[in-house]
Amino acid sequence: MIIYRLLYSETCRNQIKKLHPTLKPVIRSRIDKLKNEPFSGKPLERELSGYRSFRAKRFRIIYKVKELDQVVEIHYVGHRKDVYELFAEKAGRSFFEDL
């Protein structure tokens, strides 16, 4: 079994820090699951093509799998009601330019 490395965007790190303390372990455990099962989230479409979404209660984790590098890039975490719209606004920028 291949274990993927996790890379977090600065935006994502800040979002996780601001979550309610009872939600943080739920989000972290779901993200940890992506190490072993990076394709378990659903593929996104249209302007978010290439990204995937993984459910964590009422929240969504938006990420991208880099298969050749065996890396999962965690881009965004947010409530399902507006996570896709908010991420689409920011998706034009690269979150990993400074890595």
N, C-alpha and C positions, 0 to 999 in steps of 0.2 A: 504494500500500500504506500502510495506517495503522500507525503505530508507537505502541504503548501505553506509557504511563509506568508505572514500577514503584514501588509503595509497600510498604515492609517494616514489619511490626509489630515492636515492641521484642522480643517473645518470639522471633520468627523471627531477628532479628539476633543475639541471644544464642545461639540454637541453632547458627547457622552458625559463629560464632566458636569454639564448642566442638568442632566437627567435626575429625576427623583431617585433617592437612594434605593428604593425597592425595585426600580426598573434596571438599574445598572447591572446587577448580576444576571438578569434575564438576557439583556442585550449582549453582555460579554460571553455568556455560555452559547448563545446562538452564533456569534462571530467565531468562537472557538470551533464550533461544528464545521465551519467552512474550511478549516485546515485539512480535514479528512474528506469532506464532501463538497468541493468547490462548485459543483454544478447543480446543487440541490435547490437553488433559488430559480425563480422563473425568469426567462430572458425578456428584456424590455424591448419595446418597438419604437418606430418613428425616430424622433430626435434623440432618444435615449438608447438606440440600437447599439449593441455591444456591451451594455451594462446588464446586470441582473439584480433582482430584488428578492430579499429573503425576509420572511415574516418573523416578527418577534412580538407576540400579543398584538396590540394595536399600532405597533411601530413597524417600520420597514428599514432594512439595511440595504443600501444601494452599493453595489460593488462591481468590480471587473476582474476577470480571471485572465492572467498572463500564463498560458499553458507552458510555453517554452522555458520561461524563467521559474516556473512553479511558484508563482506569487499570486495572492489574492489582494487586490487593492481595495480597501474599504474607503469609499468616497463620502458617504452621507448617511446619516441616521435621522429619522424624523417620523412624526405621526402620519398615519396613512392618509388622513384627510387632505394634506397638501404637500407631502414629501416630493412627489413627482414634479409638480409645478415649480417648487422652490429649487429643486436640484437642476431642472432643465434651464432655469435662468442662469445658474452658475456653471453649467456643463461646458460652456465655451472656453473657460479657462482651464489650464492644466493644474491640478492640485499637487502634482508631484515634480514640478519644475526644480525645486530646491533640493531634491534627493540625489 
